[in-house]
Amino acid sequence: MIQKKDLTVLFIVQAGKKFGIGHLKRALQISEFYSKSFIWVITDLKDPSSLRPLLLDKNHQISAPNDKVTISDILKEFDFDLIVNDCVHLNDTLFNTLITCTIPMISLDNHNLGVCSEIYIAPLPTKKTKHANFTEIYQTPINRKFFLPQSDKNSISNILISLGGSDPHNNAERLVKALKDTPYQITVIAGPLSHYKIEDQANVKVIQDVSDLFPYIQENDLIFCGPGSTLLEGLAAKKHVIAIAHNYSQYQDISSSPQINSLLGSIFLTPKNIKKAIEKSTSGKLNLPDNFNFQEWFLTLSDTIAGRPASCPLCGSSNKRSFLRTTEQNLFSCVTCNSSYTYSINSIEVQTNGDALIADNSEQSQQSYKQGVLNLKEDSQRRIKIIKKILPIPNHHTTYRLIDLGAEHGIFVQEASHNGFSAHGVELSSFARRVALDNHNLKIIDSMDKIYEQGPVHKVITAWKKLELLENPLAYIQKLSTLIPIGGLLAFRVPIVDTKRSLNTGYFRITEKGGELLAERAGFIVAQVHKYTNENQEEFLEFYCIKRIDS
C-alpha cells in the first residue's frame, strides 16, 4: 500500500452530456493518492444533480453553464500545491488564468495549452497514439485488485456492456439488438446519464446505479466498453475487450493497437460487424504486466510537473537538473549522461517528422558544391573504412545493402558503391538530387515510404546529421531498427557543442555517454565512437552501433 503523497491538489474536470463522466471518474481515482484534494466539475448539464452522488465524500464545486464561479473563487478554498487539469476544452477566461497561474500543473489530454504544460503519457502502449482520448486510459491509476490471474477459458459465454456515463449514441441498445437470438448472457450497465429503452429478453439484464464495475468484470468473459477506465480495468483483468469509439479519432487511436478489437459506434456498429468482432476477440487479449504499478507511476509523475520532462529522453534517467528556465525555453541537464535537452523550442523546422527532418538539407549553390566535394569525398572514405572494419564484407560475392539518410549530393553513396556496398540515398532537396544525377549518375530517393515497406534488409543505415533536432530520437532510432537485421550497423553523427549553448537549433546537446545509452536503449551495441572535425572546425561525435540479437 503506497502512502498518500502530502500534497493538496485541485482537479479541474468536465462532465455531462458532451463529455460523459469518464474524466470525473479518473479524478476521483487519482485524488485517493493525495492527502487533500478538491474537485471542480465544469458541466454542460442544466441540472447537475445526477453528478452529486459521485462527489458526496469529496470537497467539490460543480459549475453549471450559467454559474459565475471562477478559478479565483476555487483557489480561495485551499492553499493548493498542484493543479491537475483534465479538461478537453477550456473557455478563454479559464485558459488565460491557467497559463499564467504560478501553481505547478499537470495537464492531461490537452493540446490547447501548448508549451505551457506537459502532456504525460504512461509507458504503455509502446506504439505512439495520435489522439489524447485513448492515451487517457494509460494515465489512470488502477487498483491492484484489477490484475486478475490469467484464465484458461477461451470461449465466450457472458458479455458485459458498459459504455460510460452517457453513451451519447445509445450504442448499448444497438449492441443488444445485434446480439439478439445469440446464446450469450448479456449484462448492460446503465450510466447515470444514459437513457436506454431495451426490450425485455431472457438473456439480457440491465443494471442501474453501479459505482463499482469490478464484480461485473470478474463475472464476464467479454467486455464492450468505451475508450476509458473500463477498458483499462478489463485489460488488467485479462478479459476479452472490444472498445467502441464515439468518433473517428478515437477509433483510429484504439485500432492502432492490434490487440484491442475496436468498433466505431456512430458509423460501423452493425450486427454483422459486431458478431465478426466477437469471433476474433479470443485472439486479441492484451495483458498488462503484473508488476506495472499505476499508482506509483502517477505519484512519481506529480514530482515532474510544469513542463519538466519526467526522464531524460536519451538515457531514461530521472536524475536531472534545470539550468535555464525562461518564458521561451526550459533547459535541463541529465546528471546520468550529462546531455542537455529542452522541449520548448520556437523553431518551426524541428516540428516536422523525423524522416523528413533527417533526409532534408537546405538547397546549396553549385559553387558551394564544387568547393566542398573534395572534403566530402575524403570524409566519406574515412567513414566507410570504419564501417568495413566493424562489419567486414565476407567475400567479393557478397554485397551489403546500405541506405544513407540525408544523402545531399550523393558523395557518400558513391564512395560506398565503390567499396562493395549496394548503396542508396534518401534526400528531400530537389537540387541535391539533381546534382547527384547529373554529376554521379546517382538516382537519390525522395521519400522513406518505400524503404519501410522493404523490411529488415539494409545491413547498414547511416544518418550523419540532425538527430539532435528530433523531439524523440529514441523512437526514431527504434523505427530505423526495423529496417536493420540482427548484426546490422547503424551509424549516426551529432555535433559537439558548448554545454551552455541555448539549443536554439535543436532539442538536444548529446554527449558521448548520452549517445551510447540512447543506442543501447534502442537495441544496439555501440562498437566505436569517433570524434571528427570538419574543414570549418566544427566538432562531431560519430556512433557506430551493431543491432543486438535480443532487440
C-alpha positions as CSV (number, residue, x, y, z in Angstrom):
1,M,0.0,0.0,0.0
2,I,1.5,3.3,-1.1
3,Q,1.4,6.1,1.4
4,K,-0.6,9.1,0.3
5,K,1.5,12.0,-1.0
6,D,1.4,15.0,1.2
7,L,0.0,17.5,-1.4
8,T,-3.2,19.5,-1.7
9,V,-4.4,19.1,-5.2
10,L,-7.0,20.8,-7.3
11,F,-8.6,18.7,-10.0
12,I,-10.4,20.5,-12.9
13,V,-12.6,18.2,-14.9
14,Q,-15.5,18.3,-17.3
15,A,-18.6,16.1,-17.1
16,G,-22.0,15.9,-18.7
17,K,-23.8,15.1,-21.9
18,K,-20.9,16.0,-24.2
19,F,-18.0,14.7,-22.0
20,G,-19.7,11.8,-20.1
21,I,-18.2,11.1,-16.6
22,G,-15.0,9.4,-17.5
23,H,-12.8,12.3,-16.7
24,L,-14.6,12.8,-13.4
25,K,-14.2,9.1,-12.5
26,R,-10.5,9.4,-13.2
27,A,-10.1,12.5,-11.0
28,L,-11.9,10.6,-8.2
29,Q,-9.4,7.7,-8.6
30,I,-6.3,9.9,-8.7
31,S,-7.5,12.0,-5.7
32,E,-7.2,9.0,-3.5
33,F,-3.4,9.2,-3.7
34,Y,-3.1,12.7,-2.2
35,S,-3.6,13.8,1.3
36,K,-6.1,16.5,0.4
37,S,-8.0,17.3,-2.8
38,F,-10.7,19.5,-4.2
39,I,-12.6,18.6,-7.4
40,W,-14.0,21.3,-9.6
41,V,-16.5,19.9,-12.1
42,I,-17.4,22.1,-15.1
43,T,-20.6,20.6,-16.6
44,D,-22.9,21.3,-19.5
45,L,-25.9,19.9,-17.6
46,K,-28.5,22.4,-16.7
47,D,-29.4,20.2,-13.7
48,P,-26.1,18.7,-12.3
49,S,-27.9,16.8,-9.5
50,S,-27.1,13.4,-11.2
51,L,-23.3,14.1,-10.6
52,R,-23.6,14.9,-6.9
53,P,-23.9,11.3,-5.6
54,L,-20.4,10.6,-7.1
55,L,-18.9,13.5,-5.1
56,L,-20.6,13.3,-1.7
57,D,-17.4,12.5,0.3
58,K,-15.2,14.9,-1.7
59,N,-14.5,18.6,-1.4
60,H,-16.0,19.8,-4.6
61,Q,-17.7,22.5,-6.6
62,I,-20.0,21.8,-9.6
63,S,-20.3,24.7,-12.0
64,A,-23.3,24.6,-14.5
65,P,-23.3,26.8,-17.6
66,N,-24.9,29.8,-16.0
67,D,-22.8,29.8,-12.9
68,K,-20.4,32.6,-12.4
69,V,-17.8,30.7,-10.3
70,T,-14.3,31.5,-11.4
71,I,-11.0,29.7,-10.7
72,S,-10.1,32.6,-8.4
73,D,-13.0,31.6,-6.2
74,I,-11.8,28.0,-6.2
75,L,-8.3,28.9,-5.3
76,K,-9.5,30.5,-2.1
77,E,-10.7,27.2,-0.8
78,F,-7.2,25.7,-0.1
79,D,-3.5,26.5,-0.4
80,F,-3.0,24.2,-3.4
81,D,0.3,22.6,-4.1
82,L,-0.7,21.3,-7.5
83,I,-3.3,21.6,-10.2
84,V,-4.4,18.5,-12.3
85,N,-6.2,19.9,-15.4
86,D,-8.3,17.3,-17.2
87,C,-10.4,19.4,-19.5
88,V,-10.7,18.8,-23.2
89,H,-11.8,22.4,-24.0
90,L,-11.4,25.5,-21.9
91,N,-13.2,28.9,-22.1
92,D,-10.9,31.9,-22.6
93,T,-11.0,33.1,-19.1
94,L,-10.0,29.8,-17.5
95,F,-7.4,29.2,-20.3
96,N,-5.8,32.6,-19.6
97,T,-5.8,32.1,-15.9
98,L,-4.2,28.6,-16.1
99,I,-1.4,29.6,-18.4
100,T,-0.4,32.4,-16.0
101,C,-1.0,30.6,-12.8
102,T,2.0,30.2,-10.5
103,I,0.8,26.8,-9.1
104,P,2.6,23.8,-10.7
105,M,0.3,21.9,-13.0
106,I,-0.1,18.5,-14.7
107,S,-2.3,18.7,-17.8
108,L,-3.9,15.6,-19.1
109,D,-5.4,15.2,-22.6
110,N,-5.0,18.8,-23.5
111,H,-3.4,20.1,-26.7
112,N,-4.7,23.7,-26.4
113,L,-2.3,24.6,-23.6
114,G,0.7,24.2,-25.9
115,V,4.2,24.5,-24.3
116,C,2.7,25.9,-21.1
117,S,2.0,22.4,-19.7
118,E,3.2,18.9,-20.3
119,I,1.1,16.1,-21.7
120,Y,2.3,13.0,-19.9
121,I,1.7,9.5,-21.3
122,A,2.5,6.4,-19.3
123,P,4.9,3.8,-20.8
124,L,2.0,1.9,-22.4
125,P,1.3,1.2,-25.2
126,T,4.7,1.3,-26.9
127,K,3.2,2.4,-30.1
128,K,2.6,6.2,-30.0
129,T,-1.0,7.1,-30.2
130,K,-2.3,10.0,-32.2
131,H,-5.1,11.4,-30.0
132,A,-5.4,12.1,-26.3
133,N,-8.7,10.3,-25.8
134,F,-7.2,6.9,-26.0
135,T,-4.0,7.7,-24.1
136,E,-6.1,8.8,-21.1
137,I,-6.6,5.2,-20.1
138,Y,-2.9,4.8,-19.6
139,Q,-2.7,7.8,-17.3
140,T,-5.3,6.5,-14.8
141,P,-4.0,4.9,-11.6
142,I,-5.6,1.5,-11.2
143,N,-6.1,-0.6,-8.1
144,R,-4.1,-3.8,-7.9
145,K,-7.3,-5.7,-7.4
146,F,-8.0,-5.4,-11.1
147,F,-4.9,-7.5,-12.0
148,L,-6.6,-10.9,-12.1
149,P,-4.7,-14.1,-12.9
150,Q,-4.7,-15.4,-16.5
151,S,-7.7,-17.6,-17.2
152,D,-7.5,-20.8,-19.3
153,K,-11.0,-20.1,-20.6
154,N,-11.0,-19.1,-24.3
155,S,-14.7,-19.4,-25.1
156,I,-17.3,-16.6,-24.5
157,S,-20.5,-17.1,-22.6
158,N,-21.1,-13.9,-20.7
159,I,-20.9,-10.4,-22.1
160,L,-20.8,-7.1,-20.3
161,I,-21.8,-3.9,-22.0
162,S,-20.6,-0.7,-20.2
163,L,-20.3,2.3,-22.4
164,G,-19.8,5.1,-19.9
165,G,-21.9,7.6,-18.1
166,S,-23.9,8.9,-21.1
167,D,-23.4,6.6,-24.1
168,P,-24.4,9.5,-26.5
169,H,-25.2,7.3,-29.5
170,N,-27.2,4.7,-27.4
171,N,-24.8,2.0,-28.6
172,A,-25.8,-0.3,-25.8
173,E,-29.3,-0.6,-27.4
174,R,-27.8,-1.3,-30.8
175,L,-25.5,-3.9,-29.3
176,V,-28.3,-5.7,-27.7
177,K,-30.3,-5.7,-30.9
178,A,-27.3,-7.0,-32.9
179,L,-26.9,-9.9,-30.4
180,K,-30.5,-10.9,-30.4
181,D,-31.1,-14.6,-30.7
182,T,-27.5,-15.4,-29.7
183,P,-26.5,-17.8,-26.8
184,Y,-24.7,-15.1,-24.8
185,Q,-25.8,-13.9,-21.4
186,I,-25.7,-10.1,-21.6
187,T,-25.4,-7.6,-18.8
188,V,-25.9,-3.9,-19.6
189,I,-24.7,-1.3,-17.1
190,A,-26.8,1.9,-17.5
191,G,-24.8,5.0,-16.8
192,P,-26.3,7.9,-14.8
193,L,-26.7,10.0,-17.9
194,S,-27.9,7.2,-20.3
195,H,-31.5,6.7,-21.5
196,Y,-31.8,3.1,-22.6
197,K,-35.0,1.6,-23.9
198,I,-34.0,-2.1,-24.1
199,E,-36.8,-4.5,-24.7
200,D,-37.2,-7.4,-22.3
201,Q,-35.2,-10.5,-23.3
202,A,-34.5,-13.7,-21.3
203,N,-30.7,-13.4,-21.8
204,V,-30.4,-9.6,-21.1
205,K,-30.4,-7.8,-17.8
206,V,-30.0,-4.1,-17.2
207,I,-28.3,-2.8,-14.1
208,Q,-28.7,0.7,-12.7
209,D,-26.7,2.8,-10.3
210,V,-23.4,0.9,-10.3
211,S,-20.5,2.5,-8.5
212,D,-18.1,-0.5,-8.7
213,L,-17.8,-2.4,-12.0
214,F,-15.2,-4.8,-10.7
215,P,-17.6,-7.6,-9.7
216,Y,-19.1,-7.5,-13.2
217,I,-15.7,-7.5,-14.9
218,Q,-14.9,-10.6,-12.9
219,E,-18.1,-12.4,-13.9
220,N,-18.0,-11.8,-17.6
221,D,-15.8,-13.1,-20.4
222,L,-16.1,-10.3,-22.9
223,I,-16.5,-6.6,-22.3
224,F,-17.9,-3.9,-24.7
225,C,-16.8,-0.5,-23.3
226,G,-15.6,2.9,-24.3
227,P,-12.0,4.1,-24.5
228,G,-11.7,4.9,-20.8
229,S,-11.2,3.4,-17.4
230,T,-13.3,0.3,-18.0
231,L,-11.1,-0.6,-21.0
232,L,-8.0,-0.4,-18.8
233,E,-9.7,-2.4,-16.0
234,G,-10.8,-5.1,-18.4
235,L,-7.4,-5.4,-19.9
236,A,-5.8,-5.6,-16.5
237,A,-8.2,-8.3,-15.6
238,K,-7.1,-10.2,-18.7
239,K,-10.6,-10.3,-20.3
240,H,-11.5,-10.1,-23.9
241,V,-12.2,-6.4,-24.7
242,I,-14.0,-4.7,-27.6
243,A,-13.8,-0.9,-27.4
244,I,-16.4,1.3,-29.0
245,A,-15.3,4.7,-30.1
246,H,-17.7,7.7,-30.2
247,N,-15.8,9.4,-33.0
248,Y,-13.3,8.6,-35.7
249,S,-10.3,10.0,-33.9
250,Q,-10.9,7.6,-31.0
251,Y,-11.4,4.8,-33.5
252,Q,-8.0,5.4,-35.1
253,D,-6.3,5.5,-31.7
254,I,-7.8,2.3,-30.4
255,S,-7.2,0.5,-33.7
256,S,-3.5,1.5,-33.6
257,S,-3.1,-1.4,-31.0
258,P,-3.9,-4.6,-33.0
259,Q,-4.5,-6.5,-29.8
260,I,-7.6,-4.5,-29.0
261,N,-10.7,-5.1,-31.1
262,S,-12.4,-1.7,-31.9
263,L,-15.7,-0.6,-33.3
264,L,-16.7,2.9,-34.4
265,G,-20.1,3.2,-32.8
266,S,-21.6,6.0,-34.8
267,I,-20.8,4.5,-38.2
268,F,-19.9,0.8,-38.2
269,L,-21.9,-0.6,-35.3
270,T,-23.9,-3.2,-37.3
271,P,-24.9,-6.7,-36.3
272,K,-22.5,-8.3,-38.9
273,N,-19.7,-6.1,-37.7
274,I,-20.3,-6.9,-34.0
275,K,-20.5,-10.7,-34.5
276,K,-17.4,-10.7,-36.5
277,A,-15.5,-8.7,-33.8
278,I,-16.7,-11.2,-31.2
279,E,-15.4,-14.1,-33.3
280,K,-12.0,-12.5,-33.4
281,S,-11.9,-11.4,-29.8
282,T,-10.4,-14.6,-28.4
283,S,-7.2,-13.9,-30.3
284,G,-7.0,-10.3,-29.1
285,K,-6.2,-10.2,-25.4
286,L,-3.8,-7.5,-24.2
287,N,-2.4,-8.3,-20.8
288,L,-0.7,-5.6,-18.8
289,P,2.5,-6.5,-16.9
290,D,1.7,-7.9,-13.4
291,N,4.5,-5.7,-12.0
292,F,3.3,-2.4,-13.5
293,N,2.2,-0.1,-10.8
294,F,0.0,2.8,-12.0
295,Q,-0.3,4.4,-8.5
296,E,3.4,4.6,-8.1
297,W,3.8,5.9,-11.6
298,F,1.3,8.7,-11.2
299,L,2.7,9.8,-7.8
300,T,6.2,10.0,-9.3
301,L,4.7,12.0,-12.1
302,S,3.5,14.6,-9.7
303,D,7.1,15.3,-8.9
304,T,7.9,16.2,-12.5
305,I,5.5,19.0,-13.2
306,A,5.1,22.2,-15.1
307,G,7.0,21.4,-18.3
308,R,9.7,19.3,-16.7
309,P,10.3,16.1,-18.7
310,A,9.7,13.1,-16.5
311,S,13.0,11.5,-17.6
312,C,15.9,12.1,-19.9
313,P,14.7,11.3,-23.5
314,L,18.2,9.8,-24.3
315,C,19.2,7.6,-21.4
316,G,15.9,7.4,-19.5
317,S,17.3,8.6,-16.2
318,S,15.0,10.8,-14.0
319,N,18.1,12.3,-12.3
320,K,18.2,15.8,-13.9
321,R,18.6,19.5,-13.0
322,S,17.3,22.6,-14.6
323,F,20.0,25.1,-15.6
324,L,17.8,27.7,-17.6
325,R,14.1,28.5,-17.2
326,T,12.7,31.3,-19.2
327,T,9.3,32.1,-20.8
328,E,10.6,30.8,-24.1
329,Q,12.8,27.9,-23.1
330,N,13.3,25.4,-20.3
331,L,16.7,23.6,-20.4
332,F,17.6,20.5,-18.5
333,S,20.9,18.7,-17.9
334,C,20.8,14.9,-17.2
335,V,23.0,14.0,-14.3
336,T,23.5,10.5,-15.6
337,C,24.6,11.1,-19.2
338,N,25.4,14.9,-19.0
339,S,23.3,15.5,-22.1
340,S,21.2,18.7,-22.2
341,Y,17.7,18.9,-23.6
342,T,14.6,21.1,-24.0
343,Y,11.0,20.6,-25.0
344,S,10.2,24.3,-25.6
345,I,11.5,25.2,-29.0
346,N,10.3,28.1,-31.2
347,S,11.8,26.7,-34.4
348,I,9.2,25.5,-36.9
349,E,11.7,23.2,-38.5
350,V,12.1,20.9,-35.6
351,Q,8.3,20.1,-35.6
352,T,8.5,18.2,-38.8
353,N,8.5,14.4,-38.7
354,G,11.8,12.5,-38.2
355,D,12.1,11.1,-41.7
356,A,11.6,14.4,-43.4
357,L,14.0,16.2,-41.0
358,I,16.8,13.7,-41.2
359,A,16.6,13.4,-45.0
360,D,16.3,17.1,-45.8
361,N,19.1,19.5,-46.4
362,S,18.8,23.1,-47.4
363,E,19.4,23.7,-51.1
364,Q,23.0,24.6,-51.8
365,S,24.5,26.5,-54.7
366,Q,26.5,24.9,-57.4
367,Q,29.5,26.9,-56.3
368,S,29.3,25.6,-52.7
369,Y,29.1,22.0,-54.0
370,K,32.2,22.4,-56.1
371,Q,34.2,23.8,-53.2
372,G,33.2,21.1,-50.8
373,V,33.3,18.0,-52.9
374,L,36.9,17.0,-52.2
375,N,36.4,17.3,-48.4
376,L,33.2,15.3,-48.7
377,K,35.0,12.5,-50.6
378,E,37.8,12.3,-48.0
379,D,35.3,12.3,-45.1
380,S,33.2,9.7,-46.8
381,Q,36.2,7.4,-47.4
382,R,37.2,7.7,-43.8
383,R,33.7,6.7,-42.5
384,I,33.5,3.8,-45.0
385,K,36.8,2.4,-43.7
386,I,35.5,2.5,-40.2
387,I,32.3,0.7,-41.2
388,K,34.2,-2.0,-43.1
389,K,36.4,-2.7,-40.1
390,I,33.4,-3.2,-37.9
391,L,31.4,-5.0,-40.5
392,P,33.7,-6.6,-43.0
393,I,32.2,-7.9,-46.2
394,P,33.0,-11.7,-46.2
395,N,33.9,-12.1,-49.9
396,H,33.6,-10.5,-53.3
397,H,30.4,-12.4,-53.9
398,T,28.6,-10.7,-51.0
399,T,27.0,-7.3,-51.3
400,Y,25.6,-5.5,-48.3
401,R,22.7,-3.0,-48.8
402,L,23.3,0.5,-47.4
403,I,20.9,3.4,-47.1
404,D,22.2,6.9,-46.4
405,L,19.6,9.3,-44.9
406,G,20.2,13.0,-45.8
407,A,22.4,11.9,-48.8
408,E,22.8,15.5,-50.1
409,H,24.6,15.3,-53.5
410,G,25.4,11.6,-53.1
411,I,29.1,11.7,-52.4
412,F,28.9,9.2,-49.5
413,V,26.6,6.9,-51.5
414,Q,29.0,7.0,-54.5
415,E,32.0,6.1,-52.3
416,A,30.0,3.3,-50.6
417,S,29.1,1.9,-54.0
418,H,32.8,1.9,-55.0
419,N,33.6,-0.1,-51.8
420,G,31.4,-3.1,-52.3
421,F,28.0,-1.8,-50.9
422,S,24.7,-1.8,-52.7
423,A,24.2,1.8,-51.7
424,H,21.2,4.1,-51.9
425,G,20.5,7.6,-50.6
426,V,17.4,9.5,-49.4
427,E,17.3,13.3,-49.8
428,L,14.4,15.7,-50.0
429,S,16.3,18.6,-51.7
430,S,15.4,18.5,-55.4
431,F,18.6,20.5,-56.2
432,A,20.8,18.0,-54.4
433,R,19.1,15.0,-56.1
434,R,19.6,16.7,-59.5
435,V,23.3,17.3,-58.8
436,A,23.7,13.6,-57.8
437,L,22.1,12.5,-61.0
438,D,23.9,14.9,-63.3
439,N,27.4,14.5,-61.8
440,H,27.4,10.9,-60.5
441,N,24.6,9.3,-62.4
442,L,23.0,8.5,-59.0
443,K,19.3,8.4,-58.5
444,I,18.6,9.6,-55.0
445,I,15.3,8.6,-53.4
446,D,13.0,11.4,-52.4
447,S,11.0,9.6,-49.6
448,M,11.3,7.0,-46.9
449,D,7.9,5.5,-47.5
450,K,9.0,2.7,-49.9
451,I,12.1,2.0,-47.7
452,Y,9.9,1.0,-44.7
453,E,8.0,-1.4,-46.9
454,Q,11.1,-3.5,-47.6
455,G,11.6,-4.7,-44.0
456,P,15.0,-5.5,-42.3
457,V,17.2,-5.9,-45.4
458,H,19.6,-2.9,-45.0
459,K,22.8,-4.1,-43.4
460,V,24.0,-0.5,-42.9
461,I,21.9,2.6,-42.2
462,T,23.7,6.0,-41.8
463,A,22.2,9.3,-40.5
464,W,25.0,11.8,-40.3
465,K,23.0,14.9,-39.4
466,K,20.1,16.3,-37.5
467,L,19.4,13.6,-34.9
468,E,19.8,16.3,-32.3
469,L,16.8,18.2,-33.9
470,L,14.4,15.3,-33.3
471,E,11.9,15.6,-30.4
472,N,12.2,11.9,-29.8
473,P,15.4,10.4,-31.1
474,L,14.9,7.1,-29.3
475,A,11.6,6.5,-31.1
476,Y,13.2,7.4,-34.4
477,I,16.2,5.0,-33.9
478,Q,13.8,2.3,-32.9
479,K,11.9,2.9,-36.1
480,L,15.1,2.6,-38.2
481,S,15.9,-0.6,-36.3
482,T,13.0,-2.3,-38.1
483,L,15.0,-1.9,-41.3
484,I,18.2,-3.5,-40.0
485,P,18.7,-7.3,-39.5
486,I,20.4,-8.6,-36.4
487,G,24.1,-7.8,-36.6
488,G,23.5,-4.9,-38.9
489,L,25.0,-1.5,-38.4
490,L,23.6,1.9,-37.6
491,A,25.9,5.0,-37.8
492,F,24.9,8.5,-36.7
493,R,26.7,11.8,-36.1
494,V,25.8,14.6,-33.7
495,P,27.6,17.9,-33.1
496,I,29.8,18.6,-30.1
497,V,28.5,21.9,-28.6
498,D,29.2,24.0,-25.6
499,T,27.3,22.9,-22.5
500,K,25.8,26.4,-22.1
501,R,24.5,26.6,-25.7
502,S,20.9,27.7,-25.8
503,L,19.8,24.8,-28.0
504,N,18.0,27.2,-30.4
505,T,18.8,24.9,-33.3
506,G,17.7,21.6,-31.7
507,Y,16.2,19.7,-28.8
508,F,19.5,18.1,-27.6
509,R,23.1,18.5,-26.8
510,I,24.1,14.8,-27.0
511,T,27.2,13.7,-25.1
512,E,29.2,10.6,-25.8
513,K,27.6,8.8,-22.9
514,G,24.2,10.1,-23.8
515,G,24.6,8.8,-27.4
516,E,25.8,5.4,-26.1
517,L,22.9,5.0,-23.7
518,L,20.4,6.2,-26.4
519,A,21.7,3.5,-28.8
520,E,21.6,0.8,-26.1
521,R,18.0,1.6,-25.2
522,A,17.1,1.3,-28.9
523,G,18.6,-2.3,-29.1
524,F,22.1,-1.6,-30.3
525,I,25.7,-2.2,-29.0
526,V,28.0,0.7,-29.6
527,A,31.0,-0.7,-31.4
528,Q,33.0,2.5,-31.8
529,V,32.7,6.2,-31.1
530,H,34.8,8.7,-33.1
531,K,35.4,12.4,-32.8
532,Y,35.6,14.3,-36.1
533,T,36.4,17.9,-37.0
534,N,35.4,19.2,-40.4
535,E,37.0,21.9,-42.6
536,N,35.1,24.6,-40.7
537,Q,36.5,23.4,-37.4
538,E,33.1,22.1,-36.3
539,E,33.4,19.1,-34.0
540,F,31.2,16.0,-34.2
541,L,30.7,12.7,-32.4
542,E,30.1,9.6,-34.6
543,F,28.5,6.5,-33.2
544,Y,28.8,3.1,-34.9
545,C,26.3,0.6,-33.5
546,I,25.5,-3.1,-34.0
547,K,22.0,-4.4,-33.7
548,R,21.7,-6.8,-30.7
549,I,20.4,-10.3,-31.1
550,D,17.8,-9.6,-28.3
551,S,16.5,-6.4,-29.9
